[in-house]
Amino acid sequence: MLIDPDALARSLPAPMVFVDLETTGGNALDDRITEIGVVEVGPHGVEQWSTLLDPAEPIPPFIQKLTGITNEMVKGQPSFGTLAQGLAERLHGKLFVAHNARFDYGFLKNEFRRAGIGFQADVLCTVRLSRLLFPSAARHGLDALIARFGLTPQGRHRALADADLLWQFWQKLHTIYESDLIGQAVQRVTKRSSQPPQLPDEAIDALPDSPGVYLFYGEGDTLLYVGKSVDIRSRVRSHFSSDHQVAKDLRISQEIRRVEVRRTVGELGALLLESQLVKQLQPVHNRMLRRAASLYSWQLPQGSDTPQLVSAKTVDFASAESLYGTFSSRTGAESALRALADEHRLCCAQLGLEKAAKGRPCFGYQVKRCDGVCVGDAPVDAHTERTREALATLQLDTWPYDGPIAIEEHGSDPGEVEYHVIDRWQYLGTVASRDALDVLVDNMPAATGFDPDIYRLLGRRLAASAKRTPDDGATPACADAADTTGASTTTLGTPPRSAAPRTGPAERAPPHTPRVSLESYRAASRRAEKTSQCCVVASPPTAPRRSESASTAARRALVRRARRARRRQPPTP
């Protein structure tokens, strides 16, 4: 089957640009573009454009050998900045098609950023498209496509020649598949939205592809939903994918009227802001992060043999010792403890989960799931120790600092920074400068309660970070790290307060901490004074993607096992 390229181009539902770049290396932040090749396809037909660029840095010898582009060839060529505006207009409003598109798109975004131009596009990766349409094929690189489909290279590892190969691949697809099927595959790969008709055409295109929080509003400005993402535009589009397999997304797409965005420098800030807004604004379709009306935990202090169920209304969960798990109801707390009892052969009567006369066997003993502490067959002390061991996976860390702390988070762009203020496992706000941090700390209200969502997000990692003090225990720790978003952070602050050691098997040795110089100590002291003793810390915990904490996951697993065990248990004698 022969394809007329111009006829195919004019029949496309939207214009496309097939793009390829040659660069000085593989790092989109540090390396530079040496050549751009573009094949424009649309109602006007097919047009080609390419140019060499002066990268203002030497091209490594191995890349010169690979591409054939030498330092002499790029000398005197235009810089990216001189062509940026025209290139942005050339690419605007067209589907951006590239092979390993993350590479090309990332380089262009960074070059446009340096030129002071915002660049966003819908992106189609032909590697992903090939994998979707030809799942049995072992390889999907350009050389593999050339061999598989008989494409005609005009040269390899030159920008325009490789961009033309992608256009040839696109034409070849239309000799194999119907246009409707190709369109469905493209939509799936690019996650293009089936945009709700109530939203203006440009509403989603105008969203940033950077971290932050988005808010969906319906009729009468009713807040429908609050979400977060490291790429807001892609995440919003995913809500409106055409298959509508998620009932909540279908309801939102029917009700939505506008989208509001609040940007953050990184993923951690987005997670914290999302949690705060859901609790404050109570969106219609958010459930997970809403503030619980009640909060409970099991407490088993030293000298006690039976766990006591305590409420956050009467016990400060940020400072109380020997707390295990957080539960939104008494029923949930008792189910979790019963699951632990089944798992570890504990006595439900001794745990206070069953009423049994002294010396009388509990139900678990009768079905051989209790070692007999209820009837004197096992010592109480040994049972208490096994109870502590069973509860260890749920143990809560107390707040490890004397006061509030600020977690410093850097964005991917130079100079982007935010300070997230946390006190007693409660998020108190975010500011963008040290001066603003002074004002916030001086005027913020005292933390009013333990927030289980903030604890799940920051708990164990922040508690472990607080233990990273130098050998003499007197000077503040100073170390660098990076979170999952690529945003760098710095640990710098006054020493955390000494926390009571964990007991039993949950006790862990503190992580290794590098020795800190006197200069670092003095700098830390000055900065701590400047911030009203608000300790600026991290490494911030790795920002998870709404996953359960280890204790929550363990609790859920234990509850499931307990339910299965009860279904299998024999009738009561």
Secondary structure, DSSP 8 states (H G I E B T S, - for coil): ----HHHHHHH-SS-EEEEEEEESSS-TTT--EEEEEEEEEETTEEEEEEEE---SS---HHHHHHH---HHHHTT---HHHHHHHHHHHHTTSEEEETTHHHHHHHHHHHHHHTT------EEEHHHHHHHH-TT-S--SHHHHHHHHT---S-SSSHHHHHHHHHHHHHHHHHHS-HHHHHHHHHHHHT-----TTS-TTTTTTS-SSSEEEEEE-GGG-EEEEEEESSHHHHHHHHT-TT--SHHHHHHHHH--EEEEEE-SSHHHHHHHHHHHHHHH--TT--TTS--S--EEEE--TT-SS-EEEETTTS-TTT-SSEEEEESSHHHHHHHHHHHHHHHT--TTTTTSS---TT---HHHHTT-S-SGGGTSS-HHHHHHHHHHHHGGGB-----SSS-EEEEEE-SSTT-EEEEEEETTEEEEEESSHHHHHHHHHH-----S--HHHHHHHHHHHHHHHT---TTS-S--EEEEE-TTS-EEEEE-S---------GGG-----------HHHHHHHHHHHHHTTT-EEE-------SS---HHHHHHHHHHHHHHHHHHH-----
